[in-house]
């Protein structure tokens, strides 16, 4: 099995990554950062996001594993003190995996008509800081609303516990093949009107944003930021690609949500 260990720059993550790499080599695994079959990220959810973007071109050939150097994350099933157990699990690997939906965004720029495609694991946002964001929102071919406010966020099911949750989106179970549109500080008054609630779209529908002609936009795709280009349109749909995780152990999704956000295990 060809494995690579992808770490963030923190000294504790580097130490864990080095220890894990040595154990893998000593147990006969091949370390291969170019064409890995398994990518082990060491750090937090942010590190797993970086690893995902590094290997986004080869998702059908890769299974990811997340090792967390802090508390348990949403994309990380293993803690740093469990690397011995992880090596044993890899030795006994039977190809077990679980996959989750991704978001595909197609951005068409107004200045050059250039088109760019990106995959997102958590979310894509369109924002404006200096002035109100104005954008028409279409669902499939149909005009839905004219949005005014700070921005809009489209998240995947696994991304629904990240930024989308902070701005009032629902938490979606990652088995759902869906994407969620959430507003960021919409203006709603006698003149301007939006739905003012998150919406969840199924896999056969898509979203289209047509923002007003200005260039001071901020687009985020997971942890990446793109700024200051005039945007003709942004089209969102659930990607045909999925992210696969090697699944040697199962943490129930709602237990993970409870542990991350509530953390008090007492019933009345
Ligand atoms: P980071 O690593 O500092 O992540 C910020 C926090 O988001 C961390 O606590 C991380 O564990 C958590 N997180 C990331 N993905 C998650 C997920 N799917 N479910 C639950 N929690 C998750 O920052 P980064 O490396 O720049 O990561 C970018 C991500 O951080 C973005 O995709 C965004 O979703 C999230 N973020 C959230 C907020 C917010 O909630 N206000 C602000 C900025 C970034």
Boltz pocket constraint, residues with backbone or C-beta under 6 A from the ligand:
constraints:
  - pocket:
      binder: B
      contacts: [[A, 44], [A, 45], [A, 46], [A, 47], [A, 49], [A, 73], [A, 74], [A, 122], [A, 123], [A, 158], [A, 159], [A, 160], [A, 161], [A, 162], [A, 163], [A, 164], [A, 166], [A, 221], [A, 222], [A, 223]]
      max_distance: 6.0
